[in-house]
Structures are given as C-alpha cells and as structure tokens.
Amino acid sequence: MSTLFESIHNHHEQAVFDAVRTGAAHYPLLVERQLLADVACVALNRLPARYIRHEVDFSFYLSEQERARSDRDIDESVQFAFNYVQARTVMLARS
C-alpha cells in the first residue's frame, strides 16, 4: 500500500529547500546549530499546501503571473523563516 503514495509531495518543498541552502551563507549561527531544517519547516508552514504527484501536474496549470507570485511567496516565507528562527535562537541563548 505504501507504494501508492510515495510519489506525492508538496510542490513548494524543493524550491524552499533550494532557497534555504542559498540563504544559509547569511546565517552562520543557524548553520552552526544545524537549524536549516527548522527554517525550511517554518517557511513551508507559511505557504499554502499544494500536493502533487508530478511537477508538471502543477506547473502546467499555472499562468506566468501565478508562477511569479508563487516564487515571491516562497522568497518571502523563507526570509521570514530565517529571521524568525534566528531571533528565537538568540532569545533562547540569552535565557
């Protein structure tokens, strides 16, 4: 039964993972403390869930304007997530 669902994933996952990897250089504290997965989780939770089986399934139905909006949403969510996780990390370190 598990093989029926292995191809399902959130459309935003790979784009968020790539954006987190790219932005990591600006947040050495988070890299050092291995918190990049937390950043990705916060960013993904801010985005609407878009589950697909194949990338073409989602991309085919998006207009250029919708793709651009999705890219902006991902960038904004990742930036928020970096700032949020970093602020929480610093705050907890002061406690």
ChimeraX attribute file (.defattr): number of C-alpha atoms within 10 A of each C-alpha:
attribute: neighborCount
match mode: 1-to-1
recipient: residues
	/A:1	5
	/A:2	6
	/A:3	6
	/A:4	7
	/A:5	9
	/A:6	9
	/A:7	10
	/A:8	11
	/A:9	16
	/A:10	14
	/A:11	19
	/A:12	20
	/A:13	18
	/A:14	12
	/A:15	16
	/A:16	22
	/A:17	19
	/A:18	12
	/A:19	17
	/A:20	21
	/A:21	14
	/A:22	10
	/A:23	15
	/A:24	17
	/A:25	11
	/A:26	10
	/A:27	14
	/A:28	12
	/A:29	14
	/A:30	19
	/A:31	14
	/A:32	9
	/A:33	9
	/A:34	11
	/A:35	18
	/A:36	21
	/A:37	14
	/A:38	14
	/A:39	26
	/A:40	23
	/A:41	16
	/A:42	18
	/A:43	26
	/A:44	21
	/A:45	12
	/A:46	15
	/A:47	16
	/A:48	12
	/A:49	13
	/A:50	11
	/A:51	15
	/A:52	15
	/A:53	14
	/A:54	12
	/A:55	12
	/A:56	9
	/A:57	12
	/A:58	13
	/A:59	13
	/A:60	8
	/A:61	10
	/A:62	12
	/A:63	10
	/A:64	10
	/A:65	9
	/A:66	12
	/A:67	13
	/A:68	12
	/A:69	12
	/A:70	17
	/A:71	15
	/A:72	12
	/A:73	17
	/A:74	21
	/A:75	17
	/A:76	14
	/A:77	22
	/A:78	26
	/A:79	16
	/A:80	16
	/A:81	23
	/A:82	23
	/A:83	14
	/A:84	14
	/A:85	18
	/A:86	18
	/A:87	12
	/A:88	11
	/A:89	15
	/A:90	11
	/A:91	10
	/A:92	9
	/A:93	8
	/A:94	7
	/A:95	5
